[in-house]
């Protein structure tokens, strides 16, 4: 198969598309033909030499999230069949034509979602959902303050909050990122360049305080 290979630490010029051996799925794995994959900050750090791949993941093929069609299933896999549309998060190796992943880490892609969108959903939305729903138990009509709201996880968090029925507010360093977040459901936002600027804005938005704060900066 073809894959994006990090030939040495450095800038984008160190990436090469090479022919490499396709992964072999284990008994509990599915083999996915990748149709789209997301680009994350960890991929850039790995390319620069500052982020070693976790054990069991390719050391030189980046890619943490993917979407594609099931091309094969392990003997102990149930619930997935060849041709199913799936997506998921991996420790690496998604910037390739095929990736093998544990079936328990794979989810179905709704028919209404394109490959491009599906390939960019898992990392940001699972992170946002885990923080707001699993950890913070965000509820309907609660107010949530999202720092770095223009980031991938920040934009996902705005949408998750709206689906729940909560009210999302956000901060960023630059006004353009606030404007970018508004169509996704941001109630109000402010460009904050110094911590001292936050208190009066927060007091205006939530005089009695926020129910949840999601800090994607610190």
N, C-alpha and C positions, 0 to 999 in steps of 0.2 A: 504494500500500500504506500501511498504518498503521505508525508507528514512534514510539518514545520519543525526543523531541527535547530537547536541552539548550538552553533559550532564552537563558540568561545564566549566569554563574558564581553558585553559591549552594547552598542547601539543597535538599531534595527538592521544594520548591514550585516550583522553576524548570523541572521536567520537565513536558512536555506531550505528549499523544498527538496526532500530526498526520498528515495525508495527505501523502505525499511520493512522488516518483518511485521506482519499483522499480528495483533495480540490473540492469544488462544484463551477462550473463556473457560473458566472452571465449572464445576458441577452446579454451583449456585449463581453463576453469572449469565448475563445476556451479552451478546455481541451486537453492537449498534453501528450501523452505517451512518456516519455523521453527515448531516445536511447543513448544519449551522453551529457555530461555537462562539462563545462570548470572550471578549478581551477584558481582563481584569488587571488591577494594579499588581497583584502577585505575579502575573505573567511577565510584566515589565521588570519587576525586581528579580525574577528568576533569570531573565535574559541578561541582566546586568551582573549577575553572579551573587546577589545578596539574598536569595531565597532558595535554599536547597529543597528539592522535591521530597515529599514525605515518603517513608518506606513503602515499597511496593509500587510506586509510581515511576514513570520514565524520568530519568535524570535530565534528559535533553529535549523532551517534547513537552511544551507547555500546553495550557488549556484546562480550565477548571470547570467549565460548564458546556453542555452540548445538547443538541436535539437531533433526532434522526429516527431511522426505521430499524426495528429489530431484524438482524440478519441471521441470528442463531441463538439457541437457548441451551443452557446446561441441563444435564439429565435430571437434576433435582429442582428445576425451576417450574413453577406452576403459575398460571395466570397471565403469561405473556406468550405470544406466538410470532413467528416470522411475519414481518409486514406491519406490526403494530407501531404507531407513532409514539415516541417516548422522549423524555428529557430528564436531565439530572445533573448532579455535581460530582466531580471526580477530583482526586488528588493531583491530577495532571494527565497529559496525553490526549486532550480533546481536540487539539489542533492537528487532526489527522483524519484519514478517510474512515478508520474504524477505531472503536474503543470498546474494551471489555469492562463491564461494571457489575457489581453485585446486584442481583435483581431487586433486593430490598431497598436499594437507593434510587430506583428508577420509577418515574411516574408517567402516566399517560398524558399526551398532549391533546387538548381539546381540538376538535375539527375546525373550530373558528379561528385558531391561532396559527399564524404563519411560521415557517421554519425560522425566519430571522428573529421574530419576536420570541419564539420558544427558546432559541439558543441564548438569549440574553436575559431570560426571566429567572432561572433557578437561584443563582448566587445572591442577587439583590433582594428578591422577594422572600426567599426562605429566611435570610438574615433579618429582614424587617418583620416578618410574621413571627419569628421566634422571639424577637425583642419585645414587640408590642402585645402579642397575644399570649404566647406561652409564658414569658417571664413577667410582663407587667400587667397582664389581665386587663388591658384597655377595654373600656365598656362604652356603650352608646351614650352620647351627649357629653362624654368627658373631653377635656381639653388636653391636647398633647403638644409639647414644644419640641420641634425637631431641629437640631443644629446640623449645619452642612446639608440643608434641605435640597440643594441642587445636585447633590451626589447621586449615584445610582441607587444606593440604599435609601437615601433621603426621599427621592422621588417615589420609590416603591412604598415607603412608609406612609407618605401622603395618601396614596391610593388605598392601602390596607386600612388606614384610619377611616377613610370615607365609607368603605364597604361595611365596616363595623357600625358606622353611625357616629363616630367620634369627630371632633373638630380639630383639624391640624393647623398649627402655626409654625413658622420656620424662620431661621436665620441663615445668612450666608455672608461671605466677605464682599461679594459684588452684587449690584442690583440686577444684572442680567440673569443671574441664577435664580433670583426671586421671581423674575418675570417668567422664566422657563418653568417654574414649579406651579404657577397659578393655574394653567389649564388642566393640571392633574388633580385639582381640588383643594389647593392650599387656601385657607381662609384669609390669612394675612401674613405678610412677611416683611423682614427688614434686613438691610445690609448692615452688619455689625463688624467693625474693625478693631474695637477695643472692648474689653469686658465691662468697662464702666458704662457703655452705651446700652447694655442689655436691660438693666433694672427698670428704667422708665418705660421702655417698650413692653416688657413683661407685665408691668403694673397696669398699663393701658389695656392689654389684651385679656389679662386674667387677674382682676383685682383681688380675688381670693386664692390665687395661686393655681398652677397647673396640676393636673392629676398625674401626668406622666411626662418625663423629659427623656428624650432619646438623644444621647450625645455621641455623634459620629466624628467628633474632633479630638477629644481628649484621649 
